[in-house]
Amino acid sequence: MDRYHAMRVFVRIAETGGFAEAARQLHMSPPAVTRAVAALEDLIGARLLTRTTRAVKLTEAGARYLEDCRHILAAIEEAEAAAAGSYATPTGVLTVTSSVLFGQIYIMPLMTEFLDLHPQVTGRMLLLDRVVNMVDEGVDVAIRIGHLPDSSYSAIRVGSVRRVICAAPDYIEARGLPQHPGDLADHRIIAATSAWTSLEWRFGAKAEIAVTVKPALFSNSNEAAIGAARSGWGLTRALSYQIGPDLIEGRLQIVLEDFEQPPLPVNIVHPDGRNASAKVRAFIDFARDRLRANRVFN
């Protein structure tokens, strides 16, 4: 049995969810695909897949083996690329993840510019307001905001962002400038529930000042809450990158700066360390320089 070939078949079945589709993509017959998996299971001595009338599912052993297979196949591909002299040339699919609004404003333009420079790379953007498991979801690079947990991943700091209160100049002119967090009780508050569900807003270097706000408007969209503040309707709370263009162009201004909490770091994270492929290394170098040059983060 060609174990390398059998691993490729197994991974493709797991990714497509079916023997027939895996056979089609691999240009094999369905019986050949079935025989490859059966031989692999016999070699390992464990069942990797269970088949029902509707789907193919991984067993517990199969789920563990799938991740090992992905690492092994990726290592083989890297070794082959290095031997062929293409390791220095960015190629293949590059998957990058970040939060939705950050990705829309800052990372998508970086991705399109990077792809123009490297036409042999195909980009895949995964914009989600949650932390993804990079290995499980096949992510090459993540842009993370906030303090990172201890892990084996490599992280490169590219700047920081602040938690701020902002309003349009017209609103401040009409309603006055709050001088202390306690003054928020006298202002119209727009709360973005997707960002912070708590109505207890904290201020100060050690978050020692707590103010319970009573919003006049709730929104499950950060962008919509910022838009309402931009229109002059009230005050809202956001991360500084979310209002970067508005600050630069004067549509919004920050209030209560003297009471802000410490800034949050922005990092480029990747799981491959020194073994990162050419596409990953090239994108990290490119994004690092662009993000560090952006005054919104620095």
Secondary structure, 3 states (H helix, E strand, C coil): CCHHHHHHHHHHHHHHCCHHHHHHHHCCCHHHHHHHHHHHHHHHCCCCEEECCCCEEECHHHHHHHHHHHHHHHHHHHHHHHHCCCCCCCCEEEEEEECHHHHHHHHHHHHHHHHHHCCCEEEEEEECCCCCCCCCCCCCEEEEECCCCCCCCEEEEEEEECEEEEECHHHHHHHCCCCCHHHHHHCCEEEECCCCCCCEEEECCCCCEEEECCCCEEECCHHHHHHHHHCCCCEEEEEHHHHHHHHHCCCCEEECHHHCCCCEEEEEEECCHHHCCHHHHHHHHHHHHHHHCCCCCC
